[in-house]
């Protein structure tokens, strides 16, 4: 598998991190999750590294509140299906490599993604 960088081009945080990391210059495929989404295989590959779909799930998505998901007890299968059904539920940006997955905008995650991109 090659390196894949999943982002939302309209997200200011994603724009900032993508400009900082420049994943395309490091050989990563840059994917717009709104127009192209994430496949079940890609999501399962992310899960293989994290051991949890919940770790890849964004509770910040506006739909999280509007769908009343905060009031539900969600299973791992629920998190997986929600991410596959609605791109906004994938914590972003995400860098997926053979060796790991780095999701979200936390400083430690961005620094780990930088190290993974630069070999």
C-alpha positions in Angstrom: 0.0 0.0 0.0 1.2 3.5 -0.7 0.8 6.4 1.6 -2.7 8.0 1.5 -3.6 11.4 3.0 -7.3 11.9 3.6 -8.4 15.5 3.9 -11.3 17.8 3.5 -10.2 20.7 1.3 -12.8 23.1 2.7 -11.6 22.6 6.3 -9.2 25.3 7.5 -7.4 22.9 9.9 -6.9 20.4 7.1 -5.6 23.1 4.8 -3.1 24.3 7.4 -1.8 20.8 8.2 -1.6 19.8 4.5 0.4 22.9 3.7 2.7 22.1 6.6 3.2 18.4 5.8 3.0 18.7 2.0 2.1 15.0 1.7 1.9 15.0 -2.1 5.5 16.0 -2.4 6.4 13.0 -0.1 4.7 10.6 -2.5 1.3 10.3 -0.7 -1.9 10.2 -2.6 -4.0 13.1 -1.4 -7.7 12.2 -1.2 -10.7 14.6 -0.8 -13.0 12.6 1.5 -16.0 14.6 0.5 -15.8 13.8 -3.2 -14.1 10.4 -3.1 -14.7 9.1 0.4 -12.9 6.3 2.2 -13.4 2.7 1.2 -14.3 -0.1 3.6 -10.9 -1.6 2.9 -9.1 1.6 3.7 -11.1 2.1 6.9 -10.4 -1.5 7.9 -6.7 -0.9 7.3 -6.9 2.2 9.5 -8.7 0.0 12.1 -5.9 -2.6 11.9 -3.4 0.0 13.2 -5.6 1.7 15.8 -7.6 -1.3 17.0 -10.7 0.9 17.2 -13.1 2.6 14.9 -14.0 4.9 17.7 -10.5 6.3 17.6 -11.1 7.3 14.0 -14.5 8.9 14.7 -15.0 12.6 15.0 -17.4 13.7 17.6 -16.9 17.3 16.4 -19.0 16.7 13.3 -22.1 18.8 13.2 -24.1 15.7 12.3 -23.0 14.1 15.6 -25.3 16.4 17.5 -28.0 16.8 14.9 -28.4 13.0 14.7 -28.5 12.7 18.5 -25.6 10.3 18.5 -24.2 11.7 21.8 -27.3 10.1 23.5 -26.7 6.7 22.1 -24.3 3.9 23.2 -22.4 3.3 19.9 -20.7 0.0 19.2 -17.5 -0.4 17.1 -19.8 -1.6 14.2 -21.9 1.6 14.6 -18.7 3.8 14.4 -17.5 1.9 11.3 -20.9 2.2 9.5 -21.3 5.9 10.4 -17.8 6.7 9.0 -18.6 4.8 5.8 -22.0 6.5 5.4 -20.9 10.0 6.2 -17.5 11.5 5.4 -17.8 14.1 8.2 -17.5 11.4 10.8 -13.9 10.5 9.9 -11.4 12.3 12.1 -9.3 14.4 9.8 -6.8 14.7 8.3 -5.7 11.1 8.2 -2.4 9.7 6.9 -2.5 6.0 6.3 0.8 4.1 5.6 1.9 0.5 5.7 3.3 1.1 9.2 0.5 3.2 10.9 -2.3 5.6 10.8 -2.2 9.2 12.0 -5.6 10.8 12.5 -6.7 14.3 13.6 -5.1 17.6 14.3 -3.5 17.0 17.7 0.1 18.2 17.7 1.5 14.7 18.5 -0.5 13.1 15.6 0.7 15.7 13.1 4.3 15.3 14.2 4.0 11.5 14.0 2.6 11.9 10.5 5.5 14.2 9.5 8.0 11.5 10.7 6.1 8.8 8.7 6.0 11.0 5.5 9.7 11.8 5.7 10.8 8.2 6.3 
